[in-house]
Amino acid sequence: MLLKTVIVLTIVGLVGSSSNVDPQNVTDSYSNFANGNSTIKWGSVPAGDPYQTDTTYDSAGLQPLFDFARSFLSTIQPKDFPFDTIKDLTKGKFETSQIQSLGTDYFIGWGVCIVLGLLFIFLMPIVGGCFCCCRCCGNCGGSKTQDPANYENGKCRRFVFGILLLICIIFMGAGMVCTYVNNSRFTAALKETKTRSNSSLGDVTRYLDNTINAIEFVAQKGFNFTKRVIVRDLDNIGVLVGIPVQSTLGTTGGVNSAISGIIGLDTSVQSLSSTLLSLNDSVNNLKNMSELLLSALATERTSINNTLATCGALCNSMNVDSLNVDFNFNNLDDLSSNMDKMKSVSSKNLTALALDGKKEFDDIPKRVTNDTQSTVNSMKDLLKDMDKTIDNALGGITGLTNSTSSITDIEKTIVEYVDIALKYDNYRAQGGNGLTSVILVIVVLMFLGLLMGLCGSSASDPADKRSGLSNCGGNLLMSAVGLMFIFSWLFMLLVFIIFLTGGMMERNICQPIRDKSAFKELIDGPDSVIISGTGYPLGEMILQNRSINLTMSGILENCGKNQAAYSAMRLDALFDLTAVTDYKKTINLTAEIDKLDTDFSTLTILTPETRQQLNDFSDGLDINFTSFTTELTKNATQVDLVAYANELNVLAGVIAASKPAEAANLNTSADNLREVNKNEVYQVTAAKGRLKTSMNNFESAVGPLPTQINSSIDTITTSETYLRNQGSGLVKNVAQTYGNRVIGTADQFAAHALKSVQEDLGKCKAVSDIWKSLVEILLCSYIVDALNGFWFSFGWCLFFFIPSIIFSVKLAKHFKTMDNTAGYNSVIGQEPVPPGFSVLVNAGGNRYKHQTAHYDPLGQPYEAVTHL
């Protein structure tokens, strides 16, 4: 029986504590997770398709050259583009005094370069022609004779001129190599245009698709998951509302302990029934023994009275009335009624009766579920309506993907034109290589001429005895000079055009774009060039609010940090997300939750039968133990029978002489009393002891049970009354907590959607990369840098044309073989002195032969000239 009770109590405890929602956790394939408390851990927003925009730039090792070109452009135009002047011009505030400022501050450098370029273009052909005519007339180094003044320091001149010309050749060669490389950069720029337009414009489509997919993920997938969590909680309303109500009554109201106590009484009933039976047997036994004692005492009392009546005055001292019992067993309660009630209770299954009442109590969650089913269904319908609203909103957003077709058309158009440009770019490349090859020929001619001249002769060789190799070197130098005069104007014209184009673009377009000053002056700042007035023009154009600090430079900077489009473009001024995510305007969950109610008016935890059994049990334990205690403390007889028998023996001795018959009777009565004391009194005393033991056992077993029974009845009655009268209010209080849970789940979705839009959706690093790839890298780095590198390299070569011409002409005189030598001195002793020569001694003591006769080209002698 004890084991049965333990098992029953364990089952009751488990049933009462089973309050977990089902399913315990909610998950989906997107890593969203909600635990049993509906706390949601959101999965990461999908990154989407990877972007292909290339933001790297390969300068092919020419970056120092491009930096030199930019430095040169910054030198000729030290100040940035005059946006203020353009702003005044657009507003009609331009004054003539600003023309001088523009000329001195911005365009004087350009003007100087333009003038120098034009002078070079026009003067070089003229100078070349004049130089040619001059040489044809035997001047400008065209004479086949050498001035004697050059003989003394000829070796030094050859060395210095050779070194200077070699330096010019090296610099021109470097410029020529850079020109070759820059010429190929134009082709690379066209190919990059095709590649980057494909990747960048494709990334525009990918950015829209990724953003739309992310919005769908957060709005649709996120809401679907939230709906699953809320529906889970709605389906578990019995657990989430009914069990807290049940727990409040069971714990705070004491229903659980009361019912458990009633179940525990089942064991006490069986034990107490046995104890009560033992007590009743003890009472009956005492009564039987007492009746025997009374009968024996009555017999002896009658016998003694008869003897004393014949004894006379001598026997008057004996009191026969004291021969009686000292207690009255009739004062003991009749336990038959108690026995009947205990038998009735023990015949019933008190545990089963208590569990029947417990079932009503345990069915509170089920009752809550049934009574709130219509409200739950209404809330589910609201969620479906919200689902449709989100789908309709997403339908408008996903429609944006149709606009990407125009982007695809632009991409195809660019590719078509680039393919055409690449087809004809071969002619441009060949033309550029051809012009660069002219410089290559010039450099090669000068280098070979210098090499041959130096290797083919020495400073001590007679001018008319120089080798053919040396003479060829001189001719190569002069050929290079001729080519430089012939092509210099064409080269300068090409450099002039490309310089103006590339230089202007670099200094007034690309540099302002790189340092963001173009945006600040054109559209960003207050009173910009494009839109006049105060505030921020871009804020007015996009957000219809000029006071909002929205700038193009700020957008690009924020997108460079990979911020969400909502934050980067300050869309909070255009869209109030808190209003958009306020689901309470669409689904009024609070109003539906307020409708939650449960009827407990018919709830009965303690059935009438169970209540009657408990009352019978309590009445069966109601025994007046005071009467038992009072009677059991008394002696079995009023006098000590042995002492009384002794007194009879003494009296018999006194009257033995006078009345022997009466003395014999008294002695017999004395012996009989001793036998009564030995038998009946002893049995009564033993019965009293057994009764006392049974009474103590029963009293100990009963203990606080009556109070416990009455308390359980009162507790359950109070709980029933409370539920019937206040149960609805208790449900509403618990429903408020439940409503906070459901609304909290919806709030988690709203907060997640808001945070995602502000921080995750449409991260616009791709936008910054597209701008950087197409404008800063493709336009400014590949195209404009190629232009600037080309003109700078070509201009570099042209810069060394003039010194190269001078040094080439000077060296050619020392390399070419002279027909006649004017005053050429050779050291005596190396060859005989021919006719027409005289011997001279120089300051160093060396003897020289000195020509004194000159011959014309036909071999006829001129008039002799004597040199002193």
Secondary structure, 3 states (H helix, E strand, C coil): CHHHHHHHHHHHHHHHHCCCCCCCCEECCCCCEECCCCCEECCCCCCCCCCCCCCCCCCCCCHHHHHHHHHHHHHHCCCCCCHHHHHHHHCCCCCCHHHHHHHHHHHHHHHHHHHHHHHHHHHHHHHHHHHHHHHHCCCCCCCCCCCHHHCCCHHHHHHHHHHHHHHHHHHHHHHHHHHHHHHHHHHHHHHHHHHHHHHHHHHHHHHHHHHHHHHHHHHHHHHHHHHHHHHHHHHCHHHHHHHHHHHHHHHHCCHHHHHHHHHHHHHHHHHHHHHHHHHHHHHHHHHHHHHHHHHHHHHHHHHHHHHHHHHCHHHCCCCHHHCCECCCHHHCCCCHHHHHHHHHHHHCCHHHHHHHHHHHHHCHHHHHHHHCHHHHHHHHHHHHHHHHHHHHHHHHHHHHHHHHHHHHHHHHHHHHHHHHHHHHHHHHHHHHHHHHHHHHHHHHHHHHHHHHHHHHCCCCCCHHHCCHHHHHHHHHHHHHHHHHHHHHHHHHHHHHHHHHHHHHHHHHHHHHHHCCHHHHHHHHCCCCCCCCCCCCHHHHHHHCCCCCCCCHHHHHHHHHCCCEHHHHCCHHHCCCHHHHCCHHHCCCHHHHHCCCCCCCCCCCCCCHHHHHHHHHHHHHCCCCHHHHHHHHCCCCECCCHHHHHHHHHHHHHHHCCCCHHHHHHHHHHHHHHHHHHHHHHHHHHHHHHHHHHHHHHHHHHHCCHHHHHHHHHHHHHHHHHHHHHHHHHHHHHHHHHHHHHHHHHHHHHHHHHHHHHHHCCCECHHHHHHHHHHHHHHHHHHHHHHHHHHHHHHHHHHHCHHHHHHHHHHHHHHHCCCCCCCCCCEECCCCCCCCCEEEEECCCCCEEEEECCCECCCCCECCCCCCC
